[in-house]
């Protein structure tokens, strides 16, 4: 992959890109690709091919494809590259250097290392290998999108045209990326339905970066009523020793009279209404809540220390390396 002539999308992107084009030797082929997804879920891709001559770009060809409604923009970007390099097999242009300008960094990374064996990327790499045997030198580079770069804007228009086409491409399929996106969306929907006051996200909260995993786990199990003090689903909880309610993490945190002294200290140091779920998730309450949970054992153990005596080391003395790392699973590693 070639270094991009554009460091970002804000530093005179059009000017820098045009200046870079003027430095390319004659007969260099420039390919712009893009993917598009409409509100109705239809996905299309487009590509525009040019060759350089006397510091000018001359059009070689263009095209678009309709990939149905079971793909993502990332997939469309990779398929546009596949179609574009395939067109070079029959072009009349001299075999020289071809540079593919892609505005999707994830697609570029997949072309560099196709670790998930993405079908469109694999097909594109196979064609690139064939072109290399014919004397072509194929490179890629990042190109900022929606910055009035002529070739990129043309590819964007073609991608939208492909998305609205009624004729599906013969390579249209249900992609793994789309399936993962659907699973993520379903999980987020169920998450929000079951915990209406939560803010679903696959990103770890930044304000908990300094907390060890045991403290973090305790906070979220209390938030979800899934701490060691909570009964399993469909099982009636035991009465709390205070005699006023059944045992639950929310009762112990908010109402249990046996924890009044510890709760009073928490109320003085923290902000907000302890009866609300936002109290637990508020970043400004993190350290105070961690101290309360450590002092009482709530969230850490099913044995609550009502007298406030504990031997749990302070979280500031615990190294993150001493706690097991959280496993967010496949969904946590995936980025739209």
N, C-alpha and C positions, 0 to 999 in steps of 0.2 A: 504494500500500500504506500502510495506517495504521500509526502507531507502536504497538507491542504494549504492552498494559498490564502485561505481565510482562517485567522485564529479563532474567530467567533462570528456571530451574526450581527454584531453591532458596529464593528470597526470597518466602515466603508466597504461592505462586502461586494457590492457590484463593481466598484472601481478596482479593488484588488483582484477580483476574478478576471476582469477584462485585461488587466495588465499581465496577469499570468498567461492568459491565452496568447498574447502577443509574443511571449517568449518561446512558444512551442514551434518546432520545426515544421516545414511544409509536409503535407501528407499525413500528419498526425490525426488520428480519428478520435473525436470526442463524443462520448455517449452520456446522455442525461437520462436518468430513470426516476420514476416516482410511483407511489401507490396512493390510493384514495379509498376512503370508506364513507358511504353516505349514511344519513340518519336512519334509513330503513335497513341498514346492514349490508347493502350491496357493495361489493369490493371490486375495484378495477386497478389496472396498472397501465403505465404508458412509458414509452421511450422515444427519444429523438437522437438521431445520429448525424454528426457533422464531420467534415474533414477540413483541416487547416490549409490555407494557401495565401501567401502574401499578407499575413497577419489578419486574415478574414476567415469567417466560418461559412462553409458552403454545405447546404443540407444534403445528406446522403439518403436518409429514409426516416421513417417514423412508424409507430404502431401502437395499438392498445389492445387490452384483453379484458374480458369480463370473467371474474373468478367466483361468481356466485355470492352467497351470503354466509358461507361457512369458512371464512378466512379473515385474516387481520391485515392491517396496512404493512406490517413487517413481512408477511408472506408475499404480498403484492410487490413490494420492493425487490425481493429476491427473484420473483418470477419475471419481473421487468428486465432484470439483468440477464436472466436465462434467455429471454426472447431477443434481447438486443445483441448478445454475443452470437446467438444462432444466426442472426441476419448477416453477420460478417462472413459466414461460410459461403455466401453467394454474392457478396458485394463485388463490384468492379473496381473498387478503390485499391491502390497499391498496398501490398502487405507491409505494414510498418508497425508503429506503436499505436495502441488504442488505450485511451484513458477513460474509465467509467466514473462519472461524477455522481455520487450517491448522497442523498441528504438524510439517510437513516443510518446512524452509527451502529445500531445493533445488527443491521444487515451486513455492514462492512466487516464487523467482527466475526460474523458467521462465515463469511467468505474466507477469512483468514484461518479460522479453526471451526470446522463444522462438527462440533462435538456431539450434537444431538442428531446428526445425520438428516438434516432438513432436506426434503426431497427437491425443492426448487434450487436450493444451494448446491446440492449434489449434481443436479443436471447442468447447472451453470458451470460448475467447476470441470465437469466432463467435457463440455464444449470448449472451454478455455484451454484445456489440455490439447484438444484436437487442433485448435487454432495455433497453439505454440508449435506444433509439428509442421504446420503450414508456413511458418515464418513470422507469425504475429507475436508481438510482445504486449501482453495485456497487463494493465495496472489499474488500480482503483484509488480514489481520493474522496475526501468528504467535501460536500458542497452545501452551503447554507440554503435553506428553503425560504420562499416568499421574500426574497430580497431583490427582486427585479433582475435576476440573472436570466437572460433570455432563454437559454436552453432548459434550465430548470423549470421556468414558468411554462414552457411549451410541454414538457413532460407532465407537469401537473395538470394542464388542460386535457391532455390525452388520457391521463389516468381517470379523470372525472368522466370523460366520454366513455371509457371502458366500463366504469361502474354503472352507467345508465344503459349500457347495451343490453339487448334482449337475447343475444347469442352468446352462450357460455364458451369459454376457452376449452379446448380438449384436455388441458391439464388441470382444469378446475377440480378441486377435491375438498374434503373436510380435513382441515389442517390441525395438527397437534396444538399449535398456538391458539387457535380458535377454541378448541376444547378446554384448554387451560383457562382462557379468559372467561368462558362460560362457568366453569367451576368456581373461579374466583368471585364472579358476580353473584352466583347462588350462595356462596358462603357469606359474603358481605351482607346480602339481603337477609339471610337467616340470622346472622349476628345482630343486625340492627333490629330485626323483629323481636328477638328474644331479650335484647338489652336496649330498649329504645333510647336511653340517655347516654349510651356509649358512642364513641367516635371510632368506628371500624377502620383499621388500617393494617397493612402488612409491614409497616416500618416500626422498628423498636422505638419507644418514646425516648427522645434525647435526654430528658431530665432524669432518666433512670440509668444513664450510662455509668454513673459513679457508684451505683448500688450493686451489691453482690447478688447472685442469682437466688439465694435462699430468701432474702428480703423482698426481692421483686416478685417471686412466686407467692409469698405470703400475702402481699398486697392484692394481687389479682385474684387469688382464691377467695379472699374475703369479699372483694368486689362482686364476684360471681356466685357467692353463697356455695362455694365448693371447697371450703377449708376443712381441716380435720375435725373442726367443731360442728360441721353441718352433717346431717344424716344423708345417706344415699337417697337417690330419687325414689319416690313412692314408699319411703319408710318414714314412719312418724318419729319425730325427734324426742329425745328424753327431756324431762323437765329440767330447767336450769336450776342450779343450787339456790339461786335467789328466791325461787318460788313464784316469780311473777310472770314467767313466760316459758316457752320451750327453748331449748338450747339452739342457737344459731349464731353464725358469725356476725350478722347484722344486729341481733339483740345484744350480744356481748360488746360490740363496738359502741352502740348508740344508747342503750337503755339499762343494761344490767346494773342494779344498785351496788353490787359487790365490787364493781370496777369504777365507782364514782371518783375516787381520788385520782386514779390514773387518767380518767376521762377529763377531769377538770384541768389537769396539767396540759393535756392535748388541746383542749379548747382555748386555753390561754395562749398557746404558742402557734396554733393554726388559725386559718381564716375560713369563713363560710359556715354553712349550716351542716352540722355533723349528720343530720337526718337525710341528707341528699347524697346520691351517688357521686355527684360532682366533687364532693368533699374528698373522696378517696382518690380521684384521678387528678385533682388540681396539682400542678407542678409545685406550687408554693407550699403545699402541705406534705411533700414527700418525706423530708427528713423527720418531721415531727411524728408522722404516722408510722414510719419505720421504727422509731424509738418506742412508741406505744405498743406496737406488735411484738417487739423484742421483750419489752418489760412484762407483758401479760402472757406471751406465748401464743397469742391468737394468730392463726394462719400458719404457725410453725409446728404446732403440736395440738393434740386433742386435750392435753392436760393444761388447763388455764391456771395461771398463778394469780390468784385473787389478792394475795398479800403484797404483790409487787416485787418480791425478791426473785432474782434470776441470776444465772451465771452465763447468759448468752453474751459473747464478746461483742463489743460495739462494732457497727458496720464499718466504721472508718478504719478499724484495725484489721479488717479482713480483706485479703487480696482477692481480686476477681479471679485470679488464676487458681485459687483454692476451691472455687465453686464450679459445678458442672456447667458447661455452656448450654444455653437453650438451643433446642432443635426446632426451627420454624418450619421444617419440611420443604417440599418442593414448591409450595405456593410462595413461601417467603423469599425464594431465590429468583422468582420470575419478575421482569419489569416490562409494562406495556409499551 
